[in-house]
């Protein structure tokens, strides 16, 4: 029976490359810029696009990581999870201002 790769080794290597300053927390700069870093690191670690959704939490920290898990974004397609995170923190109906209340 053929098995599908789990990408564990590649994702583990990616996690080792990621330093805290490269991660997105919802308030530390542009999500799109941090996503560009993510693509670059995934390319260096040989992670294919089909595994991006499994690797996405590695690029997140703080409020963004909380939103990923609380919003169950792991159940979404990668592009939809990214759209949700971008919209949640920077979109026109940004909820970030309410997080401190």
C-alpha positions in Angstrom: 0.0 0.0 0.0 1.6 3.3 -1.0 1.9 5.9 1.7 1.8 9.7 1.4 4.7 11.7 2.8 4.0 13.3 6.1 6.7 16.0 5.6 7.9 15.5 9.2 11.6 15.8 8.4 11.2 18.8 6.1 8.9 20.6 8.6 11.3 19.9 11.4 14.1 21.4 9.4 12.0 24.4 8.7 11.2 24.9 12.4 15.0 24.9 13.2 15.6 27.7 10.6 12.8 30.0 11.9 14.0 32.5 14.5 11.4 34.5 16.5 12.1 37.7 14.5 10.9 36.0 11.3 7.6 34.9 12.7 4.3 36.7 12.4 2.5 37.6 15.6 -0.3 39.8 14.1 1.3 43.1 15.0 4.9 42.9 13.9 4.7 44.1 10.3 3.1 42.9 7.1 1.6 39.5 6.9 2.5 39.3 3.2 6.2 40.1 4.0 6.3 37.3 6.6 4.6 35.0 4.1 7.3 35.8 1.6 9.9 34.7 4.2 7.8 31.5 4.8 7.9 30.7 1.1 11.7 31.2 1.0 12.3 29.0 4.0 10.0 26.3 2.8 11.9 26.3 -0.5 15.2 26.0 1.3 13.8 23.1 3.3 12.3 21.3 0.3 8.7 21.7 1.5 6.3 21.4 -1.4 3.2 23.6 -1.7 1.0 20.6 -0.8 2.6 20.6 2.7 2.4 24.4 3.3 -0.7 24.0 5.5 1.1 21.6 7.8 4.0 24.0 8.1 2.0 27.2 8.5 2.0 27.3 12.3 5.8 27.4 12.3 5.7 31.0 10.9 3.3 32.1 13.6 3.7 33.2 17.2 1.7 35.0 19.8 -1.7 36.3 18.9 -1.4 34.9 15.3 -0.6 31.4 16.6 -3.6 31.6 19.0 -5.9 32.6 16.2 -4.6 29.7 14.1 -5.6 27.2 16.7 -8.7 28.9 18.1 -10.0 29.4 14.6 -9.2 25.9 13.6 -7.3 27.1 10.5 -5.5 23.8 10.1 -8.8 22.5 8.7 -8.8 25.1 5.9 -6.9 25.1 2.6 -3.6 27.0 3.0 -4.7 30.0 0.9 -7.9 30.2 3.0 -6.0 30.0 6.3 -3.7 32.8 5.1 -6.6 34.9 3.9 -8.2 34.5 7.3 -5.1 35.5 9.2 -4.5 38.5 7.0 -8.1 39.6 7.3 -8.3 39.1 11.0 -5.3 41.2 11.8 -5.2 43.7 8.9 -8.5 43.6 7.1 -11.2 46.2 7.0 -13.1 44.6 9.9 -10.0 44.1 11.9 -10.7 42.5 15.3 -7.2 43.2 16.6 -8.3 46.5 18.3 -10.8 44.5 20.3 -8.3 41.9 21.6 -7.2 44.2 24.4 -10.6 45.0 25.6 
